[in-house]
Amino acid sequence: MRELRGGRGSAIALTLGLLFVLPGTGASVEVLERTLENGLKVLLVEEHKAPVATFHVWYRVGSRNERLGATGVSHFLEHMMFKGTPSTGPKEFTRIIQRNGGWDNAFTGHDYTGYYTNIAADRIHLPVTLEADRMANLLVKEEDVRTERDVVLEERRLRTEDDPSSAVVEEMYAAAFKAHPYGNPIIGWMEEIHRITREELLQHYRAYYAPNNALVVAVGAFNREALFARIREAFGRIPRGPAPPAVRSVEPPQQGERRVVVKREAQLPFIVAGYHTPTLTHPDSFALEVLASVLADGKSSRLHRSLVYEQQVALYAGASYARLTADPYLFYLYAAPLPGKGSDQVERAVYAEVERLQREAVGERELQKAKNQLEADFILSQDSIFSLARQIATYEMVASWRDWERYLPGIRAVTAADVQRVARTYLTADNRTVGVLVPLAMKE
């Protein structure tokens, strides 16, 4: 494990303050960006509307960075990060935060692992010190690996093994990605969770949990210069690590529809169809975002109105576009048939709505409604300091936080012709991977 060493000599490699004004709202977000000599990037936003703060440390590592045979190691390591250091005992991180009126948690994605604390602004020094400590001095004990493995396995059982719809989505992703690790579940395959070792967890920690592979984001009622001084004092001592291994996998173009069938005990069928689409750095990403909103944003959206209200063939129907990813991901449609309706009938109804969008340009009123909804969601989410910090951090992890600034102008520039074009380009049968749940009778 890395040791804390050195002193305040970690000078700032980059100092930058930027003011981002949300167009047409009058609201502004001033982001102070600085990078330490050891490579740690820091993004700070002062927000004094309430005496609270949120402090995040994110690492550029997720299931995308895992090798075959060790899927789930990033998520497993997230659990181990709460097992303590030589100076902080097991679960003591959370107890210290809770004793001071705050709460903390963590999450793992395909592209990143994030840790955060929400706390009174005058106590923000606590997560600064604690996060720096476990970045450098995590203890990974064999007995903790054994006990935490059971926790992770139970989490997988609850999320996937005991949820037929989630199991179908997992199989659909596995079929959609032949080469890229996005096809692996973030939590890992059950068999591989069983065999992950302490040595693999330590190797993963040493390879990816270094300041030059991390990001600190804080938003709240603090003095940003004073907070930055604390961050520099705590994290600037940690030495830069070696450059993490690059992800070189590239998913080849799909050349025909793929289908997977999952037979599980369930009460109703379920279908999901995923289409390969570009990520946020591609100009089509804005039109795809609007397309997903037209199809599935609210009860007046096309899929819900047609399949649930008018045809009455589906219990629910929706769509999602995963725009914020490091590499191209999926746009997917899903639906669950009503009792007595077949999955093939519902699947045809879903594709009919897509084909209608491909034939006929969306009307101006419907287009503007979708864009207004996306804009409102984007702006209103920033009322929460946690959501604002998470937005900034996510953009920085997968591309650059400055792409966050471009979201509203990009959405506003989308035309009806753009929506029709991306529907025709990406939502095609040859670019589609379909997952179908075939219910088996429930056992007594």
CORHU-V338032 format. One record per residue. N is the residue number from 1. SS is DSSP state (2 for helix, 1 for strand, 0 for the rest). Layout:
BEGIN
n->(N,N)
ss->(SS,SS)
END
This chain:
BEGIN
n->(1,2,3,4,5,6,7,8,9,10,11,12,13,14,15,16,17,18,19,20,21,22,23,24,25,26,27,28,29,30,31,32,33,34,35,36,37,38,39,40,41,42,43,44,45,46,47,48,49,50,51,52,53,54,55,56,57,58,59,60,61,62,63,64,65,66,67,68,69,70,71,72,73,74,75,76,77,78,79,80,81,82,83,84,85,86,87,88,89,90,91,92,93,94,95,96,97,98,99,100,101,102,103,104,105,106,107,108,109,110,111,112,113,114,115,116,117,118,119,120,121,122,123,124,125,126,127,128,129,130,131,132,133,134,135,136,137,138,139,140,141,142,143,144,145,146,147,148,149,150,151,152,153,154,155,156,157,158,159,160,161,162,163,164,165,166,167,168,169,170,171,172,173,174,175,176,177,178,179,180,181,182,183,184,185,186,187,188,189,190,191,192,193,194,195,196,197,198,199,200,201,202,203,204,205,206,207,208,209,210,211,212,213,214,215,216,217,218,219,220,221,222,223,224,225,226,227,228,229,230,231,232,233,234,235,236,237,238,239,240,241,242,243,244,245,246,247,248,249,250,251,252,253,254,255,256,257,258,259,260,261,262,263,264,265,266,267,268,269,270,271,272,273,274,275,276,277,278,279,280,281,282,283,284,285,286,287,288,289,290,291,292,293,294,295,296,297,298,299,300,301,302,303,304,305,306,307,308,309,310,311,312,313,314,315,316,317,318,319,320,321,322,323,324,325,326,327,328,329,330,331,332,333,334,335,336,337,338,339,340,341,342,343,344,345,346,347,348,349,350,351,352,353,354,355,356,357,358,359,360,361,362,363,364,365,366,367,368,369,370,371,372,373,374,375,376,377,378,379,380,381,382,383,384,385,386,387,388,389,390,391,392,393,394,395,396,397,398,399,400,401,402,403,404,405,406,407,408,409,410,411,412,413,414,415,416,417,418,419,420,421,422,423,424,425,426,427,428,429,430,431,432,433,434,435,436,437,438,439,440,441,442,443,444)
ss->(0,0,0,1,0,0,0,0,0,0,0,1,1,1,1,1,1,1,1,1,1,0,0,0,0,0,0,1,1,1,1,1,1,1,1,1,0,0,0,0,1,1,1,1,1,1,0,0,0,0,0,1,1,1,1,1,1,1,1,0,0,0,2,2,2,0,0,0,0,0,0,0,2,2,2,2,2,2,2,2,0,0,0,0,1,0,0,0,0,0,0,2,2,2,2,2,2,2,2,0,0,0,1,1,1,1,1,1,0,0,0,0,1,1,1,1,1,1,1,1,2,2,2,2,2,2,2,2,2,2,2,2,2,2,2,2,2,1,0,0,0,2,2,2,2,2,2,2,2,2,2,2,2,2,2,2,2,2,2,2,2,0,0,2,2,2,2,2,2,2,2,2,2,2,2,2,0,0,0,0,2,2,2,0,0,0,0,0,0,2,2,2,2,2,2,0,0,2,2,2,2,2,2,2,2,2,2,2,0,0,2,2,2,1,1,1,1,1,1,1,0,0,0,2,2,2,2,2,2,2,2,2,2,2,2,0,0,1,0,0,0,0,0,0,0,0,0,0,0,0,0,0,0,0,0,0,0,1,1,1,1,1,1,1,1,0,0,0,0,1,1,1,1,1,1,1,1,0,0,0,0,0,0,2,2,2,2,2,2,2,2,2,2,2,2,2,0,0,0,0,0,2,2,2,2,2,2,2,2,2,0,0,0,1,1,1,1,1,1,1,1,0,0,0,0,0,0,0,1,1,1,1,1,1,1,1,1,0,0,0,0,0,2,2,2,2,2,2,2,2,2,2,2,2,2,2,2,2,2,0,0,0,0,2,2,2,2,2,2,2,2,2,2,2,2,2,2,2,2,2,2,2,2,0,2,2,2,2,2,2,2,2,2,2,2,2,2,2,0,0,0,2,2,2,2,2,2,2,2,2,2,2,0,0,0,2,2,2,2,2,2,2,2,2,2,2,0,0,2,2,2,1,1,1,1,1,1,1,1,1,0,0,0,0)
END
